[in-house]
Amino acid sequence: MSTSEHRAKASGQSANCAVLTVSDTRTTQTDLGGQCITQHLTQAGHQVCDYRIVKDEPLQIGEVLNEWLTTLKPDLICVTGGTGIASRDTTIEVVSRLLDKPLDGFGELFRMLSWDQVGPAAMLSRAVGGLAGDTLIFAMPGSTHAVDLAMSKLIVPELGHLVWERKR
């Protein structure tokens, strides 16, 4: 089947999603990245079944992700924040350990698209995605522009297809 045939079969797929913001400073009122993710998902007809903010501490990140993977079992987990190269940025290490099937193309395409917005600083992003069991996980930077880019250009347009493919 062609990609267009796959997308046609996958049309109408709705996903249960969880949103995790990794930040030492954000609150529910100031978490524009988490709000952006939620807005993109709900506008596209998907449900957000949980949303949390944790400090950029590997144990806290891992506890929430493991809880969701074992009890909530969402179709998708979107993580924002903690993906850079600063010493406090630990999201990618935690998420990468959970992935059974990495989707290298997500990070590659994200950095390619980011080039248009931030130029060579795009190489600082360690955005990553893949499957942990049956759950898709995408980790993206914490900036609202980066979140909007990942959600509008990569995740939301392909989410129905991704959910359909992982259930085949």
C-alpha positions in Angstrom: 0.0 0.0 0.0 1.1 3.5 -0.6 1.4 6.2 2.1 -1.7 7.9 0.8 -3.6 4.5 1.0 -2.3 4.0 4.6 -3.4 7.5 5.6 -6.9 6.9 4.0 -7.3 3.8 6.1 -6.1 5.6 9.2 -8.3 8.6 8.8 -10.6 9.3 11.7 -8.2 7.6 14.2 -8.4 9.4 17.6 -5.7 9.1 20.2 -5.6 9.2 23.9 -2.7 11.4 24.8 -0.7 12.5 27.9 1.4 15.6 28.1 4.5 16.0 30.3 6.3 19.3 30.7 9.8 19.0 32.1 10.8 22.3 33.7 12.4 23.7 36.9 10.4 27.0 36.6 7.1 26.5 34.7 3.7 26.3 36.4 0.4 25.4 34.9 -0.2 29.1 34.3 3.2 29.7 32.6 3.5 26.4 30.7 2.9 27.7 27.2 4.5 24.6 25.7 2.2 22.2 27.4 -0.8 24.4 26.6 0.3 24.5 22.9 0.5 20.7 22.8 -2.9 20.3 24.4 -4.4 22.8 22.0 -3.0 21.1 18.9 -4.2 17.7 20.1 -7.7 18.7 21.1 -8.3 20.8 18.0 -7.4 17.7 15.9 -10.0 15.6 17.7 -7.6 13.8 20.1 -8.1 13.5 23.9 -5.6 14.6 26.6 -6.1 12.2 29.4 -3.3 13.5 31.7 -1.0 16.5 32.0 1.8 17.0 34.4 4.8 19.2 35.1 7.9 17.8 36.7 11.3 19.1 37.6 14.2 18.3 35.2 15.2 15.3 37.4 15.6 11.9 35.8 13.8 10.1 38.6 10.8 12.4 38.4 10.6 12.2 34.6 11.0 8.4 34.7 8.4 7.9 37.4 5.7 9.7 35.5 6.5 8.1 32.2 6.6 4.6 33.7 3.3 5.2 35.5 1.7 6.3 32.3 3.1 3.4 30.3 2.0 0.8 32.9 -1.4 2.1 34.1 -2.7 4.9 31.8 -1.4 3.2 28.6 -2.0 6.2 26.3 -1.6 6.1 22.5 0.8 9.1 22.7 2.9 10.8 25.2 4.3 14.3 24.3 7.1 15.5 26.4 8.4 19.1 26.2 11.5 20.5 27.8 14.9 19.2 29.0 16.0 18.2 25.5 19.0 20.6 25.1 22.6 20.2 26.1 22.6 22.0 29.4 23.7 19.9 32.4 20.1 19.9 33.7 18.7 18.6 30.4 18.0 14.9 31.1 14.7 14.2 29.3 16.3 12.5 26.2 18.3 10.1 28.3 15.2 9.0 30.2 12.9 8.8 27.1 15.6 7.0 25.0 15.9 4.2 27.6 12.2 3.5 27.3 12.0 3.3 23.5 11.7 -0.2 21.9 11.5 1.2 18.4 13.0 4.6 17.8 11.6 6.8 15.1 14.9 8.6 14.1 13.1 10.5 11.4 11.2 12.6 14.0 14.4 14.2 15.4 16.0 14.5 12.0 13.0 16.2 10.5 12.5 18.4 13.5 16.0 19.7 13.3 15.7 20.2 9.6 12.5 22.2 10.0 14.1 24.1 13.0 16.9 25.3 10.7 14.4 27.7 9.1 13.6 29.2 12.5 16.9 29.2 14.4 19.6 28.4 11.9 22.6 26.4 13.1 21.2 26.4 16.7 18.9 23.6 15.5 21.8 21.2 16.1 21.4 21.8 19.9 18.0 20.0 19.9 18.1 16.4 20.8 14.4 15.9 20.0 13.5 12.2 19.8 10.6 9.9 19.2 9.6 6.3 19.0 7.5 3.5 20.5 7.7 2.3 24.1 5.6 -0.9 23.9 2.4 0.3 22.2 2.8 3.9 23.2 4.3 6.6 21.0 6.5 9.1 22.8 7.8 12.3 21.3 10.2 14.5 23.2 10.6 18.1 21.9 12.3 21.3 23.2 10.5 23.5 25.7 10.2 26.7 23.6 6.7 27.4 22.3 7.9 27.9 18.8 9.6 24.5 18.9 6.5 22.8 20.3 4.3 24.5 17.7 6.6 23.4 14.9 6.7 19.7 16.1 3.0 19.5 16.7 1.8 21.3 13.5 4.3 19.9 11.0 5.1 16.5 12.3 3.1 14.9 15.1 -0.5 16.0 14.6 -0.5 15.6 10.7 0.7 12.0 11.1 -0.8 11.0 14.4 -3.8 9.0 13.0 -1.4 7.2 10.6 1.0 6.5 13.5 -1.7 5.1 15.7 -3.1 2.9 12.9 0.3 1.6 12.0 1.3 0.6 15.6 -2.0 -1.3 15.9 -1.4 -3.4 12.8 
